[in-house]
């Protein structure tokens, strides 16, 4: 390849940083020559950190026909919808490779085009779509595979990790921490995809596909967010030796089935995942031959994400056409099967306020016993209220369906006075 021809669509923070990085260093692609043949975004007149007039501007990707055909398109527009779908179809039709930071499109619609990229022997780079500046895709492809991976887990969203860290450090509520994160540029005004766990789930889908060589779909994985976490639970967890994190997890079971989830969980406070704070992300992989490998780094921001796109450009130059998007060809990857969620048993933390009456604890124990769940400990919290008493219960390992059933039965009683906080405890990750 004499000179790499690049077109870039999406010139927000990430896309603009990509242009600046390419402008600043002619040798950034390890000496390979390159040319930006066209740029495109919604608003040409928007102020940016480079001179737009130096480049060919295209209002729509179909206008690329008027210029030199790019070898690769960089897409940092984000989101899903007809325009993005048609851009991906255009790449396949015109035999153009693609580098993207668009985790939503890949996770939710990837099954519609992954095989086409493989069949056309095109490169589809998505390092920037997963953990920002953490070189996880390259590390898995070059250092982990073809070893058998049994488990991946970590913190896959910097915004939620920043919010939780602020709550711990400043002893503030979720809403106060969210407001600070927005003010400091670590959260968008509309952060619903981050807060709900949806963003982390997008990344988990892609990393599970790559790590296990199986097809994982966005709809396969249950995800919960951090919108309902309370400072009191974070503080009580610390007293028990745990820290709360939004944990993304996929693990392989012996029957060739998987368990996947994104959820706020308590983890051991001395673990790596517990010590990964603020906007940093972490991923740990466990396998037969390599035992455990962890990567930590900045999970968000224009510059870190742009460096991952540059990394993918370098990988594009040396692309092995025999490899598929996920190393394996997508069409040869089996669809994942999943264990029943209730078969995966873990301890649970439950906090509730109850009437300060004789016999209440006995009644609670009976409700747990009816679902064959043992109570490991009950802790009464300090209160000045003589009528209600806050308590924390740690259960023995139980399936989530039984815990949910216990919670519903408790809510039907007259002695539960407020909402019940329920948090899964993951003692064996770190």
N, C-alpha and C positions, 0 to 999 in steps of 0.2 A: 504494500500500500504506500504509494509515493507521498501523497498528502491527504490527511484525513479531513474530510469536509463535514462540518458540524452545523446543524440547525438547532436553535434553542427556542422552545415555546414555554412561556411563563417567566416573567421577569420581575417577580416579587423579590423578597429578601434573598432566597436561595438562588434563583436564576441569575440575579444581578451579581451575586458573589461568584458564581461560576464564570461569568464574563470577565470579571475583574481578575480572577486567578489566571485565566488564560491570557489576558492582556499583559499581566505583570511578568510572566515567565515563559519565554519561547521554548524553553527546554523542559517544561512541566510534564510533558508526556514522554519522558526519558529519551529526548532527542528526536522523536517523531515529529514531522512537520504537520501543521494543521491550519485550517482556515474556517472561520465562522462565515458560512455562506448566507445565512438569513437569521433574523430574530422575529419573534411575534409575541404579542400580549394584547390584553384588552384595551389598554390605554397607552398610545404612543407618546402622548405629551406629558405623562407622569414623570416627575423628577426622579432621576436615578443616579447611581454613583459611577456612571460611565457615559460616554458620548454616544447616544443612540444613532446619531446621524452618520457615524462611520460605517454603519452596516445596512444591508438590504432589509427592509421592513416588509413583513407579510402579514396581512390582516387575517388570513385563513391559511391553513396548511396546504390547501390545494394550490395556492399561489406559488408554491415552491417550483411548480412547473416552469416558471419564468426565469429560474436561476439554475446554477449548477446543482445537480442531484446530490443531496447529502448522503454520506455513508452511514451516519448515525444521527438520530434526533434525540435531544435531551428534553424531557417533559417534566416541568415543575409546576404545572397548573394546579394539580390536585383535584380530588373529588371524582364523582362519577357522572354519567349522563351521556347524551348522544354525541356531543362534540368530542369527548375523550374516547368514546368507543370508536367513532369514525376515524380519529387520529391513529389509533392502534391498527385498525383495518387498513388504513392507508400505508402504514409501515410494512405490513405483510404483503399487500398488493404490489408495492413498489420495491420490495426487497431492501428495506432500510432497517438497520438495527436500531434499538431503542434503549435509552437509559432513563430511568424514572425515579422520582421520589414519591410516587403516588401509591401509597399502601392501600388506600380504600379501593381503587380500581383493581389492583392486582388480587387483593383478598376476596373481594365480592364478585368480580367478573372474570378473574383470570382463567377459569376453566373453559371459557369461550375462545381463548386465543393462545394459551400456552403451547398447545400441540402444534398450532400453525407456525409459531416462531421456531419450534424445533424442526418441523418439516422443511422450512425454508432455510434452515441452518443459520438463522439470525441470532445475534447476541441480544439478550434482554437483561440488562443490568438493574438491580434493585437494592444495592448496598445502602443507598440514601433513603430507601423506603422503610428501613427497619430501625436500627438503633443509632441514627445520626452518625457521629464520627467513630463509633465503635466498629472496627473492621470485621464484623462477625461473619458475613457471607464469605469473604475471602478466606478467613481462618477455618471455617467449616469445610470449604471445598478443598483447600490445600493441605490442611493439617489434621483434620478429624476424619473425613471420609477417606477410604471406604470402611473405616472401623464402625462397628455397630454402636449406635447411640441408643441408650435406654431411657434417658430423661433429659429434658431441658427445662429450665426455670429461671426466673429473674424479674427484674423491674424493667418494663418495656415502655414506660411513659414518663418523661421528665417533668411534665406539668404537675401530675398528681404526686409525684415523689417530692417535688418542691413544696407543695401545699402541706403535705403530711409533715415534712421536716420543719416547716415554719410553725406548725401547731405544737410540735414537741419543744422547739427551742424557745418560742415566745409565749407558750402557754395561752394560746388564743384559739378561738372557735374556728370551725371549718370556713364559715362565711368570711370572717376577718382575714384568714389566711388566703382565701381565694382573691379577695380584694387587693391584698398586698401583692400577690402573684401577678395580677393584671397590671397593677401600677408599675411593677418592676420589670415588666416585659416577659414574664415567664408563663403567662396564660393569655389567651384571647378573650375578648369581650364575650364571645360565645364559645365556651370551652366544653360544650356538652359531650362532644366525641371523646375528649380526654377524661372528663369526670365520670362518665358512664361506664368506662372500660372498653368502649368500642374501638378506640385507637389502638390500645394494647392488644386487643383481639386480632385486629388486622395484621399486626406484626407477628403474633403468635402463629397465625395460619401460615404465613410465608416461611417462618423459621422452622415450623414443624414439617412442612413439605420438604424443605431442604435437608433437615437433619435425619428424618426417618425414611425418606424415599417413598412416602405414601401420600395420597391425595387427601388433604384436609380442606374442608369448606368452611366458610365463615358461619354458616347456619348450623354447623356441627357442634360449635363450642358455646357453652354457657358463659356469659360474662356479667359481672356486677361491678359497680363503681364505688366511689368513695363519698357520694353526696350525703350519706346518712351517718358518717362517722362522727363520734363525739370525743371531745378532749378527755372527758372522764374515763372513757374506755382506754385511750392511749395511756393515761396515767396508771390505771389499774393493771394494764398489761405489763408495764415496766416493773411494777411491784412483784409480778409473778415471773419475771425474767424474760418477757417477750417485747418485741417492737412490732407495730403494725406496718405493713407494706401492701401495696397493690401487686399481688403476685400473679404472674403469668406462668402457666405450667402445662407441659405435656409429658406423660410418662407411658412407657410401653409395659404391657402385662405379658405374662408367660403364654397366654392363649392368643397372642398376636393381635390383641385388642389394645386400645389406648384410652387414657383418661386425659381430658384437656379442660382447662378452666382459666378464667381471669376473675380474681376476687380479692377483696381486702382480707388479709390473713395475719394472724400473729405468727412470728418466726422467732427463733432463739436470738436474744439481744446481742450475743457475741458472734453471730454469724456474719459472713461477708454481705449478704443481702440486707441485713439489719443495719450494717455500717455504711451502706451506700445511700448517701443523702442528697438532698436538693435536686438539681437538674440532672444528676448523673444517672445513667442506666447501668445495669449489670445483667449478664447472661452467664449461666453455668450449664455445662453439658457433662453428663455422666455416661460412661460406656464400659464395655467389657475390657477393652485393651488399654484405654487411656485413663480410666478411673474418674478423674474430674478435671475439667478445664474451665476457667472463668475469665471473662473479659469485662472491663469496667471503663466507662468513658462518658463524655458529654452526649446526651441523647437528643439535644435540640439546638436550634440556632442556625442562622444563615451560613456562617463560615464553616462550622463543623459538618453540616450536611453537604455543603458545596465541595468540601474535600473528599467526601465519599463519592460524589459524582465524578470528580477527577480520577479517583481510584478506579471507578468502573470504566472510564475512558481508557486507562492503561490496560485493563483486563480485556477490553474490546479489541485492542491492537493485537493481543496474543491469543485471541479466542480460538479454542479448539472446537471446530465445527462438529466433531463427533459427540460433544456433550450437549445435553439438553439444558433448558432453563434452570432446572434443579439438579444438574449433573446428569441424573437419569433422564431419559426421554419421558415427557409427561404422559404420553399414551401408554407407556409400559408400567407406570406407577399404579399399584392397586389402590382402590378406594378404602379409606380407613374405616375400621369398625371400632365401636366404643363399648367399654364396660358399662354396666348399669351403675349410675352415680351412687346408688345406695349401697353397692357392694364395696365401695371405697370408704373405709371407716377411719375417722380422725376424731381427736378430742375437740370439744367445742366450748367456747366461753359464752356464757349468757348472763347479762345484767338486767335486773328488773327491780322495781319498787313494789313492796308487798305490804299488806295490812299488818300492823304490829299486834298480832293476836296469837293466842295459844293454838297450836295445831296446824298453822299455815305451812311450816316446813315439812311436816308429815304429809300434808296433802300434795305438796310439790313433789316429794320423793315418790309418792304413789303414782303420780302422772308419768314420771320418768320410768318407773318400774313397769307400768302397763305397756310400754314400748320396748321393754327389755334393755333399758339403758341404765347403767350404774352411774352414780354421782361420785366423782373423785373427791371434790371438796366444795364446801359452801363457806363463803366469806361475807360477814356482815360489815358494811361500810359505816363510817361515822356519819351521824345526822343529828340535827337538833329537832327534827320533826318527831313528835311522840306517836303520831298516828300511822305513819308509813316508814318502812325501813328499806333502804337500798341493799340488795345482796348481789353477789357474784357467784355463779355456779360454774365449775369446771366439770364437764362430763368425761366419762371414759370414752374411748373411741366408738363412734357410731356413724351410721350412714346419714346423709343429709336429709333424706325423706323422713326418717324417723325423728330427727331433730326438728324438722319443720312441723311435723305432726304434734310433737310435744309443745312447741311454741304456740300452735293454734289452740290446743287444749288448755294451756295456761291462760291464754287471753279470754277464754270463755268463763273463767272463774271470777268470783266477786272480789278476790283478794289481790289481784294484779291491778295496780293503779296507774301505770304508765306503759309506754311502748317497751318492748323487750329488745335489747341489743344482742345480736347473735353473730359471733365471729369464729371462723374455723381456725384451728391451731395446726400449723404445719411444723412439726418438731424435727423432721428429718431432712430439711433442706437448709442450705446455708452457703 
